[in-house]
Amino acid sequence: MNTVPSIAPVTRDLAPTRDLAPTRDLARWCASMSADDIPQPATRWARHCLLDWAGVTLAGAHEPLVDILCEEILGGEAGGPCTVIGRGRTASLYNAGLINGSASHALDYDDVNWMMRGHPTVPVATAAWALGEMLDASGAEVLAAFVIGYEVECRLGEMVGGQHYANGYHATGTLGTFGAAAASSWLMKLDTGQTAHAFGMAAAQAAGLKSMFGTMTKPFHVGKAAMNGLMAARLAARGFTAEDRGIECAQGFAATQAPGFVARAVRPDPDAPFAVESNLFKYHAACYLTHSTIDAVRALKDCHRFAFDDVAAITIHVAPGHRRVCDIAVPRTGLEVKFSIRHLAALAADGADTADLGLYTDAVAADPRIAALRENTTVEPRDFDDDMLARVSVRLVDGTMLEGEANAGVPASDVAWQEERLSAKFDALVTPSHGRAAAGVIRDAVLSIDRAASLGPLTRLCGEDRGTGISAG
């Protein structure tokens, strides 16, 4: 693997103390890790995450928001060392991070982890992929960098707690910046001091607002997180300085964005599962907080075989936080449907395929049949022991009451079954643009990425624009 840069960095080692200092502790852990420290179970979960990331990024590569970014950012750029996925273009490292990261979240179909209350893979995988391509890193190195960046953002998420998200910050954008910086710092072999400076720069750039949900700016948060994390690590490697206690210092990230922040030891039990092993994958192309409700309505429909016209009303009992995230009362666009739990409950009662990207259109948002049931659907906040639990009551026109519940917040226990489901999801996402044979080649290459000496062949496959026949190579 190539290294960067040749300029001698200005750093200082952070001496260990008994006191918790999150910036230093996370930096020291990150800098001390080797690929051999990551066990096979975590590696397998990481391959699943990258497969899911590749699928949603390829499928999102021609979304309107990505078109706009490419027109604005790449219009005068001759190219660069990094592939713009699915666009037949190359770009600079930072621009590839921005565009690929935005594309990866454009469909809102990527994975989540409740340790960080957000989407962990997209900012970290985007950064590790782009930098790994530029440095000609091996697949195993990129996979290890991903696991390390994922761990950092999730452990920081545990320290931040729920108030950060509740106050309106989009954790995927904020915490994802730290994850992208960690993965990038590790790939460049930065020491503890350099990595701490990178985290300081990440703290200064971390941003993202939940008020942007349902708009193009939500996925833009991911692109910026990847880009800013890459920039933080690259600048730190060149001697660019930042407050090396940027997470916990006065007026730092925790003080300004995370009331209730509690410093914690980083992996006090080294034999504990890695954070990536608690990843949750999406099998409905909508906000994850709607998934338990969709599953509960679908289970009742499968069990009782009612028709859409049999349903008079639906009542949804979910944690109060759902109202602030995914309860758009009258969705006007396909994108807003993804954040309308009532509209999605009505669609599930109609037997709609909520995994189908083609479902989320402006026409579906305006469908009078679905809108009528949506208007007869209520959301009642309830404090459950598990915030992901949804309890649903369906009242039929004959007065029959049906009740059920579901919880989409439990990680899979059968990892082989998970791989089968993710492979099917990947094929469904990529086959329309690339064809079944090419989709299979990319899928198999991602699932064996840790055996690849270089990302080159895989990035060339993913860089092709099958809509135009243009290759990025």
C-alpha positions as a printed NumPy array, in Angstrom:
array([[  0.   ,   0.   ,   0.   ],
       [  1.272,   3.489,  -0.82 ],
       [  1.688,   6.023,   1.962],
       [  1.071,   9.773,   2.121],
       [  2.436,  12.369,   2.44 ],
       [  6.161,  13.15 ,   2.457],
       [  5.826,  16.287,   4.604],
       [  6.862,  15.647,   8.221],
       [  3.801,  16.134,  10.451],
       [  3.796,  18.204,  13.605],
       [  2.392,  15.97 ,  16.347],
       [  2.798,  15.232,  19.999],
       [  2.163,  11.9  ,  21.65 ],
       [ -0.622,  11.97 ,  24.178],
       [  0.651,  10.443,  27.399],
       [ -1.693,   7.925,  29.016],
       [ -3.472,   8.943,  32.209],
       [ -6.056,   7.294,  34.37 ],
       [ -8.619,   9.894,  33.405],
       [-10.905,   9.304,  30.477],
       [-10.182,  11.632,  27.579],
       [-12.341,  10.517,  24.629],
       [-10.423,  12.256,  21.833],
       [ -7.1  ,  10.826,  22.967],
       [ -8.537,   7.438,  23.909],
       [-10.279,   6.95 ,  20.567],
       [ -7.185,   8.179,  18.717],
       [ -4.872,   5.856,  20.636],
       [ -7.141,   2.871,  20.057],
       [ -7.473,   3.678,  16.359],
       [ -3.713,   4.129,  15.868],
       [ -2.873,   0.939,  17.754],
       [ -5.18 ,  -1.352,  15.786],
       [ -3.984,  -3.805,  13.156],
       [ -6.047,  -5.755,  10.673],
       [ -5.139,  -8.92 ,  12.583],
       [ -6.964,  -7.564,  15.643],
       [-10.312,  -7.84 ,  13.86 ],
       [-11.915, -11.296,  14.266],
       [-13.626, -13.177,  11.47 ],
       [-17.207, -12.561,  12.694],
       [-16.657,  -8.796,  12.514],
       [-15.015,  -9.169,   9.114],
       [-17.999, -11.077,   7.772],
       [-20.442,  -8.446,   9.031],
       [-18.24 ,  -5.777,   7.469],
       [-18.417,  -7.53 ,   4.085],
       [-22.206,  -7.499,   4.413],
       [-22.134,  -3.766,   5.146],
       [-19.974,  -3.064,   2.107],
       [-22.231,  -5.191,  -0.085],
       [-25.246,  -3.212,   1.079],
       [-23.353,   0.067,   0.592],
       [-22.302,  -0.882,  -2.956],
       [-25.876,  -1.822,  -3.847],
       [-27.546,   1.334,  -2.582],
       [-24.805,   3.533,  -4.046],
       [-25.041,   1.995,  -7.505],
       [-28.829,   2.232,  -7.377],
       [-28.692,   5.843,  -6.168],
       [-26.024,   7.006,  -8.601],
       [-28.505,   8.666, -10.967],
       [-30.882,  10.179,  -8.455],
       [-31.648,  13.848,  -9.213],
       [-29.605,  15.089,  -6.264],
       [-26.55 ,  13.215,  -7.583],
       [-27.109,  14.659, -11.056],
       [-27.091,  18.156,  -9.573],
       [-23.918,  17.505,  -7.574],
       [-22.123,  16.085, -10.599],
       [-23.154,  18.997, -12.794],
       [-22.063,  21.534, -10.2  ],
       [-18.879,  19.896,  -8.939],
       [-17.534,  17.887, -11.857],
       [-18.432,  20.243, -14.674],
       [-14.936,  21.673, -14.991],
       [-12.939,  18.878, -13.395],
       [-10.793,  16.786, -15.724],
       [-10.858,  13.766, -13.445],
       [ -8.827,  12.344, -10.619],
       [ -7.649,   9.22 ,  -8.834],
       [-11.041,   8.153,  -7.491],
       [-14.074,   6.578,  -9.113],
       [-17.448,   8.286,  -9.096],
       [-19.639,   5.233,  -8.684],
       [-22.079,   4.511, -11.491],
       [-21.267,   7.711, -13.384],
       [-18.441,   6.773, -15.766],
       [-16.296,   9.508, -14.246],
       [-13.312,   9.937, -11.97 ],
       [-12.732,  12.795,  -9.562],
       [-10.518,  14.161,  -6.838],
       [-10.567,  12.342,  -3.509],
       [-12.779,  14.904,  -1.819],
       [-15.243,  15.244,  -4.67 ],
       [-15.565,  11.47 ,  -4.981],
       [-16.272,  11.313,  -1.253],
       [-18.919,  14.013,  -1.5  ],
       [-20.714,  12.557,  -4.525],
       [-20.464,   8.862,  -3.643],
       [-21.484,   9.543,  -0.054],
       [-24.529,  11.507,  -1.175],
       [-25.463,   8.784,  -3.658],
       [-25.158,   6.085,  -1.003],
       [-27.856,   7.708,   1.135],
       [-29.986,   9.101,  -1.696],
       [-32.49 ,   6.238,  -1.483],
       [-32.512,   6.119,   2.335],
       [-32.169,   2.349,   1.937],
       [-28.87 ,   1.905,   3.79 ],
       [-28.232,   0.27 ,   7.145],
       [-28.525,   1.634,  10.693],
       [-27.098,   1.071,  14.162],
       [-28.784,   2.278,  17.345],
       [-25.437,   2.721,  19.109],
       [-25.033,   5.892,  17.04 ],
       [-28.717,   6.483,  16.235],
       [-27.966,   6.781,  12.57 ],
       [-26.612,   5.2  ,   9.413],
       [-23.096,   3.955,  10.204],
       [-21.851,   2.431,   6.97 ],
       [-22.365,   5.145,   4.371],
       [-19.95 ,   7.855,   5.595],
       [-17.244,   5.395,   6.662],
       [-17.404,   3.043,   3.667],
       [-17.42 ,   5.988,   1.268],
       [-14.256,   7.435,   2.805],
       [-12.424,   4.103,   3.116],
       [-13.328,   3.134,  -0.462],
       [-12.184,   6.395,  -2.05 ],
       [ -8.953,   6.65 ,  -0.048],
       [ -8.246,   2.941,  -0.465],
       [ -8.555,   3.34 ,  -4.211],
       [ -6.218,   6.338,  -4.249],
       [ -3.604,   4.615,  -2.062],
       [ -3.917,   1.297,  -3.925],
       [ -4.731,  -0.395,  -0.627],
       [ -5.677,  -4.051,  -0.459],
       [ -9.246,  -5.103,   0.094],
       [ -8.324,  -6.412,   3.542],
       [ -6.903,  -3.007,   4.515],
       [-10.019,  -1.203,   3.327],
       [-12.22 ,  -3.667,   5.212],
       [-10.187,  -3.196,   8.411],
       [-10.322,   0.599,   8.059],
       [-14.086,   0.351,   7.705],
       [-14.473,  -1.74 ,  10.881],
       [-12.272,   0.709,  12.815],
       [-14.128,   3.799,  11.596],
       [-17.464,   2.116,  12.297],
       [-16.318,   1.314,  15.835],
       [-15.231,   4.885,  16.518],
       [-18.502,   6.482,  15.427],
       [-20.574,   3.967,  17.38 ],
       [-18.497,   4.204,  20.589],
       [-18.725,   7.975,  20.336],
       [-22.451,   7.549,  19.75 ],
       [-22.731,   5.7  ,  23.059],
       [-20.982,   8.583,  24.817],
       [-23.183,  11.16 ,  23.114],
       [-26.402,   9.364,  24.078],
       [-29.87 ,  10.168,  22.805],
       [-30.13 ,  13.873,  23.499],
       [-27.889,  14.823,  20.562],
       [-30.333,  13.231,  18.126],
       [-33.377,  14.391,  20.09 ],
       [-32.165,  17.991,  19.876],
       [-32.261,  17.809,  16.078],
       [-28.788,  16.717,  15.021],
       [-28.516,  14.126,  12.258],
       [-26.029,  11.711,  13.82 ],
       [-25.13 ,  10.202,  10.454],
       [-23.671,  13.554,   9.464],
       [-22.13 ,  14.463,  12.813],
       [-20.807,  11.181,  14.19 ],
       [-20.202,   9.913,  10.672],
       [-17.569,  12.626,  10.236],
       [-15.565,  11.086,  13.081],
       [-15.994,   7.598,  11.622],
       [-14.768,   8.746,   8.219],
       [-11.802,  10.515,   9.842],
       [-10.933,   7.385,  11.843],
       [-11.028,   5.076,   8.823],
       [ -8.948,   7.523,   6.802],
       [ -6.429,   8.06 ,   9.619],
       [ -5.952,   4.326,   9.994],
       [ -5.449,   3.771,   6.27 ],
       [ -2.748,   6.439,   6.274],
       [ -1.108,   4.95 ,   9.397],
       [ -1.379,   8.154,  11.406],
       [ -0.07 ,   8.033,  14.969],
       [ -2.061,   8.874,  18.083],
       [ -1.282,  12.579,  17.994],
       [ -2.085,  12.961,  14.306],
       [ -5.334,  11.046,  14.713],
       [ -6.32 ,  13.249,  17.655],
       [ -5.804,  16.323,  15.476],
       [ -7.926,  14.674,  12.765],
       [-10.677,  14.151,  15.342],
       [-10.359,  17.803,  16.327],
       [-10.95 ,  18.818,  12.725],
       [-13.825,  16.352,  12.535],
       [-15.349,  17.991,  15.607],
       [-15.106,  21.394,  13.946],
       [-16.811,  20.167,  10.761],
       [-19.401,  17.729,  12.138],
       [-22.857,  18.854,  11.006],
       [-26.305,  17.641,  10.002],
       [-29.878,  18.632,  10.897],
       [-32.921,  16.392,  11.213],
       [-35.006,  19.259,   9.87 ],
       [-33.6  ,  18.314,   6.458],
       [-35.192,  14.839,   6.479],
       [-37.281,  14.288,   3.372],
       [-35.085,  16.596,   1.276],
       [-31.952,  16.226,  -0.845],
       [-29.879,  17.701,   1.974],
       [-30.253,  14.616,   4.181],
       [-28.054,  12.473,   1.895],
       [-25.83 ,  15.509,   1.333],
       [-24.976,  15.221,   5.047],
       [-23.379,  11.839,   4.305],
       [-21.332,  13.152,   1.404],
       [-20.077,  16.004,   3.548],
       [-19.255,  13.655,   6.436],
       [-17.155,  11.452,   4.149],
       [-15.479,  14.427,   2.486],
       [-14.783,  16.221,   5.762],
       [-13.446,  13.084,   7.446],
       [-11.098,  12.481,   4.53 ],
       [ -9.927,  16.082,   4.631],
       [ -9.373,  15.961,   8.393],
       [ -7.088,  12.93 ,   8.157],
       [ -5.195,  14.164,   5.105],
       [ -4.549,  17.56 ,   6.651],
       [ -3.544,  16.051,   9.99 ],
       [ -1.002,  13.913,   8.138],
       [  0.539,  17.103,   6.756],
       [  0.87 ,  18.743,  10.149],
       [ -2.363,  20.724,  10.165],
       [ -3.341,  21.208,  13.794],
       [ -6.592,  21.248,  15.702],
       [ -7.623,  21.125,  19.343],
       [ -6.571,  17.587,  20.199],
       [ -9.273,  17.354,  22.859],
       [-11.87 ,  18.488,  20.363],
       [-14.578,  16.104,  21.545],
       [-14.521,  16.836,  25.276],
       [-12.85 ,  20.266,  25.664],
       [-14.67 ,  23.415,  26.723],
       [-16.829,  24.595,  23.811],
       [-15.928,  21.404,  21.963],
       [-18.188,  18.926,  20.202],
       [-19.748,  17.447,  23.36 ],
       [-20.29 ,  20.776,  25.095],
       [-21.963,  22.394,  22.108],
       [-23.844,  19.513,  20.479],
       [-24.247,  16.718,  23.011],
       [-25.74 ,  17.665,  26.384],
       [-25.54 ,  14.682,  28.676],
       [-22.281,  13.472,  27.114],
       [-20.643,  10.777,  29.239],
       [-17.056,   9.75 ,  28.571],
       [-16.58 ,   5.987,  28.345],
       [-13.619,   3.655,  28.014],
       [-12.983,   2.481,  24.461],
       [-13.616,  -1.274,  24.212],
       [-12.854,  -2.128,  27.869],
       [-13.49 ,  -5.773,  26.961],
       [-11.339,  -6.482,  23.898],
       [-13.139,  -9.808,  23.376],
       [-16.563,  -8.179,  23.099],
       [-18.238,  -8.129,  19.683],
       [-17.392,  -5.16 ,  17.487],
       [-20.066,  -2.548,  16.876],
       [-20.424,  -3.705,  13.268],
       [-21.86 ,  -6.971,  14.587],
       [-24.956,  -5.107,  15.816],
       [-25.675,  -3.586,  12.405],
       [-29.271,  -3.528,  11.189],
       [-30.004,  -3.807,   7.475],
       [-32.985,  -2.307,   5.712],
       [-35.368,  -4.47 ,   3.749],
       [-37.918,  -1.673,   3.223],
       [-36.768,   1.381,   1.253],
       [-37.979,   3.864,   3.859],
       [-36.916,   5.405,   7.155],
       [-35.879,   2.618,   9.514],
       [-38.189,   3.846,  12.246],
       [-41.119,   2.849,  10.015],
       [-39.945,  -0.734,   9.559],
       [-41.463,  -2.254,  12.695],
       [-44.839,  -0.729,  11.803],
       [-44.638,  -2.018,   8.232],
       [-43.682,  -5.482,   9.501],
       [-46.526,  -5.512,  12.035],
       [-49.194,  -4.515,   9.476],
       [-47.798,  -6.967,   6.952],
       [-47.833,  -9.808,   9.512],
       [-51.485,  -9.099,  10.355],
       [-52.386,  -9.043,   6.66 ],
       [-50.567, -12.335,   6.036],
       [-52.248, -13.966,   9.029],
       [-55.809, -12.719,   8.593],
       [-55.914, -12.295,   4.793],
       [-57.875,  -9.061,   4.838],
       [-58.202,  -6.919,   1.707],
       [-57.355,  -3.231,   1.591],
       [-61.042,  -2.269,   1.351],
       [-61.72 ,  -4.285,   4.516],
       [-59.686,  -1.841,   6.603],
       [-61.505,   1.009,   8.331],
       [-58.694,   2.421,  10.468],
       [-55.195,   1.758,  11.786],
       [-53.705,   2.785,  15.114],
       [-49.926,   2.751,  15.537],
       [-48.277,   2.726,  18.965],
       [-44.592,   3.704,  18.786],
       [-42.018,   5.535,  20.882],
       [-42.54 ,   9.332,  21.023],
       [-39.4  ,  10.032,  19.002],
       [-41.01 ,   8.592,  15.867],
       [-43.273,  11.64 ,  15.642],
       [-40.264,  13.92 ,  15.126],
       [-38.62 ,  11.756,  12.468],
       [-41.076,   9.854,  10.295],
       [-44.561,  11.244,  10.761],
       [-45.009,  13.524,   7.764],
       [-48.768,  13.859,   7.908],
       [-49.366,  14.648,   4.219],
       [-46.443,  13.525,   2.058],
       [-46.238,  15.451,  -1.197],
       [-43.379,  13.567,  -2.871],
       [-42.049,  10.041,  -3.125],
       [-39.162,  11.067,  -0.898],
       [-41.552,  12.298,   1.789],
       [-43.438,   8.979,   1.653],
       [-40.295,   7.375,   3.084],
       [-40.823,   9.503,   6.202],
       [-44.594,   9.102,   6.546],
       [-45.333,   6.224,   8.898],
       [-49.087,   6.545,   8.311],
       [-48.799,   6.483,   4.534],
       [-46.487,   3.467,   4.771],
       [-48.885,   1.645,   7.094],
       [-51.635,   2.177,   4.519],
       [-49.365,   0.914,   1.752],
       [-48.55 ,  -2.181,   3.806],
       [-52.282,  -2.793,   4.29 ],
       [-52.606,  -2.624,   0.516],
       [-49.906,  -5.27 ,   0.107],
       [-47.461,  -2.868,  -1.565],
       [-43.864,  -4.   ,  -1.988],
       [-42.101,  -1.519,   0.275],
       [-38.716,  -2.836,  -0.877],
       [-39.439,  -1.66 ,  -4.42 ],
       [-37.695,   1.625,  -5.169],
       [-40.32 ,   2.341,  -7.804],
       [-42.995,   2.553,  -5.125],
       [-41.755,   5.89 ,  -3.812],
       [-43.14 ,   8.309,  -6.358],
       [-45.118,  11.524,  -6.264],
       [-48.054,   9.611,  -7.735],
       [-48.056,   7.18 ,  -4.801],
       [-47.896,  10.128,  -2.408],
       [-51.036,  11.527,  -4.059],
       [-52.918,   8.216,  -4.439],
       [-56.438,   8.976,  -3.103],
       [-57.062,   5.384,  -1.941],
       [-53.922,   5.335,   0.161],
       [-54.494,   8.902,   1.351],
       [-57.997,   8.017,   2.592],
       [-56.687,   5.221,   4.832],
       [-53.735,   7.382,   5.877],
       [-56.233,   9.961,   7.13 ],
       [-57.841,   7.225,   9.218],
       [-54.503,   6.16 ,  10.651],
       [-53.365,   7.578,  13.976],
       [-49.982,   7.514,  15.688],
       [-50.127,   7.277,  19.48 ],
       [-46.8  ,   7.742,  21.296],
       [-46.066,   5.144,  23.926],
       [-43.029,   4.511,  26.093],
       [-41.827,   0.973,  25.4  ],
       [-38.763,  -0.665,  26.911],
       [-37.443,  -0.884,  23.351],
       [-37.886,   2.231,  21.219],
       [-37.942,   0.148,  18.04 ],
       [-41.054,  -1.81 ,  19.021],
       [-44.277,  -1.039,  17.168],
       [-47.719,  -2.222,  18.262],
       [-50.459,  -1.935,  15.636],
       [-54.246,  -2.193,  15.795],
       [-56.218,  -2.672,  12.583],
       [-59.978,  -2.112,  12.727],
       [-61.901,  -3.742,   9.908],
       [-65.138,  -2.333,   8.502],
       [-67.108,  -5.151,  10.158],
       [-65.812,  -4.048,  13.562],
       [-63.192,  -6.766,  13.967],
       [-60.074,  -5.574,  15.824],
       [-56.725,  -7.128,  14.931],
       [-53.61 ,  -6.444,  16.998],
       [-49.964,  -7.296,  16.471],
       [-46.462,  -6.032,  17.08 ],
       [-43.023,  -6.233,  15.524],
       [-39.493,  -5.139,  16.352],
       [-37.059,  -4.476,  13.507],
       [-34.333,  -3.444,  15.946],
       [-32.888,  -6.887,  16.639],
       [-29.696,  -7.838,  14.722],
       [-29.794, -11.088,  12.776],
       [-28.662, -14.201,  14.616],
       [-28.346, -16.243,  11.407],
       [-25.569, -14.513,   9.474],
       [-25.777, -16.939,   6.54 ],
       [-29.477, -16.112,   6.138],
       [-28.591, -12.426,   6.352],
       [-26.092, -12.846,   3.516],
       [-28.755, -14.474,   1.371],
       [-31.205, -11.63 ,   1.994],
       [-28.576,  -8.982,   1.321],
       [-27.489, -10.718,  -1.869],
       [-31.094, -10.752,  -3.063],
       [-31.446,  -7.064,  -2.154],
       [-28.22 ,  -6.237,  -3.996],
       [-29.359,  -8.114,  -7.099],
       [-32.71 ,  -6.313,  -7.056],
       [-30.969,  -2.934,  -6.781],
       [-28.227,  -3.441,  -9.361],
       [-29.687,  -5.796, -11.976],
       [-31.95 ,  -3.132, -13.572],
       [-28.932,  -0.997, -14.511],
       [-26.142,  -3.561, -14.874],
       [-27.887,  -6.78 , -15.814],
       [-27.953,  -9.996, -13.806],
       [-24.517, -11.257, -14.855],
       [-22.64 ,  -8.027, -14.062],
       [-24.551,  -7.617, -10.79 ],
       [-23.449, -11.113,  -9.803],
       [-19.815, -10.364, -10.593],
       [-19.839,  -7.204,  -8.471],
       [-21.702,  -8.924,  -5.638],
       [-19.221, -11.798,  -5.48 ],
       [-16.26 ,  -9.415,  -5.663],
       [-17.529,  -7.389,  -2.711],
       [-18.203, -10.508,  -0.653],
       [-14.601, -11.583,  -1.221],
       [-13.077,  -8.102,  -0.944],
       [-10.709,  -9.137,   1.849],
       [ -8.91 , -11.41 ,  -0.634],
       [ -8.379,  -8.653,  -3.23 ],
       [ -4.831,  -7.317,  -3.608],
       [ -6.25 ,  -4.034,  -4.893],
       [ -9.622,  -2.331,  -5.231],
       [ -8.84 ,  -1.466,  -8.856],
       [-10.831,  -4.169, -10.65 ],
       [-13.84 ,  -3.685,  -8.366],
       [-13.837,   0.112,  -8.594],
       [-13.689,  -0.12 , -12.389],
       [-16.759,  -2.359, -12.374],
       [-18.625,  -0.039, -10.017],
       [-17.526,   3.043, -11.936],
       [-19.246,   2.051, -15.155],
       [-22.276,   4.062, -16.144],
       [-24.516,   1.36 , -17.578],
       [-27.048,   3.96 , -18.592],
       [-24.606,   5.522, -21.033],
       [-22.026,   2.785, -21.527],
       [-19.286,   5.057, -20.147],
       [-16.484,   3.529, -18.142],
       [-14.618,   5.359, -15.366],
       [-11.377,   3.581, -16.167]])
